[in-house]
């Protein structure tokens, strides 16, 4: 009797194992990947983790991204005390073509740029009628904890 039970369990083991594997596969089909970060580096389609490791070993922050390339857009913030009147933002070289007005939130002038707006130029200028224009380049920004669909926040500090 004991041999029959052990033999039955031995023969059922592969079937139970296969059923468990099929159940795990079916249960995880619609679940998104845990890593929702943009791939970094050349050819980083499926090797983004290896590229991030290489960036870390080189002494760079693997979470830093170019905000202009962020799929969710950019939220630019400048302290309200940096200007005496409300400023405008425009790409350098296209000051008359594209001009964005900010809104005020929490002591900052805030511009919400869509990805196609942020890719217009490498350099932007913030100007107001009563202050001199100030140029800046979008700095690389740490994207850790920011979903790809959300705007990445960049705070610009003028001296």
N, C-alpha and C positions, 0 to 999 in steps of 0.2 A: 504494500500500500504506500509506504513512504517513497519508494523508488518511482512509483507512478506519479505522485504529486511533484517530485523533483523533476522528472522528465517532462511533465506538462508545463511546469514553470520555465524550464530551459527552452522548450519549443515556443512558448508564448513571448519570451523576452524580446526577440527581434521584432515581432509584430507590435508589441506595446511601445517599443522604442521608436519604430517608424511612425506610429500613430501620434506619439508625442511630438516628434519633429514636424510632422505635417500640421498639427494643431498650432505650434509656435509660429510657423511660416504664415499660416492663414491669419492668425491673430495680429501679426505685425505688418501686414501688407499696407494698410492705410496710415500707419504711424510715421510722421516725418522724422528725418534724421536728427540726431541729438545736436550735431554741429551745424549751426546756422550762421556761419561766418563766411565772408567772401574768400574765395581762393586767392592766395597771394603768390606772387612770383611768376616767372614764365612757365607756362605749361602746367598750371596748378589746378587743372580740372579735377582729377582724383587724387593728386599728390599734394594738396594744400597743407596737410599736416606735416609732411616731410619738409616742405618749403618753410613753414613756420619754425620748425626745429632748426633748420639751417640759419634762418634769420636770428633766432635766439642765440645760437652758438657764435654767430658773427658779432654779437653784442648789440643787436638792434631789437626793438620792441616788435614782436611779430603781430601785435594787434593794431599797429599804426597803419592807417590807410590814407589815401589821398581823398579828402572830402568831396572834391569835384567829381570823383568817380563813384561815390556812394549811391546805390540804387534808390534809396529813400529820400534823397535830397539833402540840403544843408540848411541848418538854422543858424544864421550869423547873429551874434550878440555883441553890442558895443555899449559900454556904460554911458548913461545919460549925462553924467557930469563931464564927459570928454568933449562935449560940444555945447555952445551957448544957445543954439537953435536947432530945430529938427533937421538932421542931415538926410541926404539921399545916397544911394549906392549905385554905382555903374561900373562896367568893365573898363579898364584902361584902354584907350583908343576908340571906344564906342560910347563916349560920355553922353552924346545927344541921342543915340539910338535906343539904348536900354537904360532906363532909370527906374529904380525901385524906391518906394517910400516905406519907411519902417512903421511899426506899431510899437507902443511902449508896454513893457511888461516887467514888473519887479525891478525897476531901476535900470533897465536896459532898453536900448533901441534894438528891435528884433526884425530881421529880414528872413522870410522863408523862401528859399530858392529851390526850385525843382531841379532834378539832375541835368536837364538840358540847359537851364539857366546858369548853373554853376560851372558848366564846361565851356562857357562862352570865352573865357579868358583865363590866363594864369594869374593875372594881377587885377585887383579891383581898387577903386578910389571911393572914399567916403568924403562927401563935401557938404557944406552948409553955407548959406548966404553970409554968415558973420564969421566963419572960421576958414582957415586955409585948408585946401584939400589934403587928405592923408591917404597914401597908397599902402597897400598890403597884399601879400600873397597868402593864399589859403595854406595854413600850416598842416602838416600831417597830424592826424588826430587819432587818439586811442578809441577803437570801436568796440572794445570789450563790453558786452552786455547790451549792445544796441542791435535790435532786430533789423534785418535788411530792408524792411518796409518802412521803418521809422526814420525820420530825419536825424542826421548826426549833428550835434550841437558844437559850434566852434565859437569861442569867446575871443574877440580881438581886443588886445590891450594896447592903447597908444601911450607913449611916454609923455 
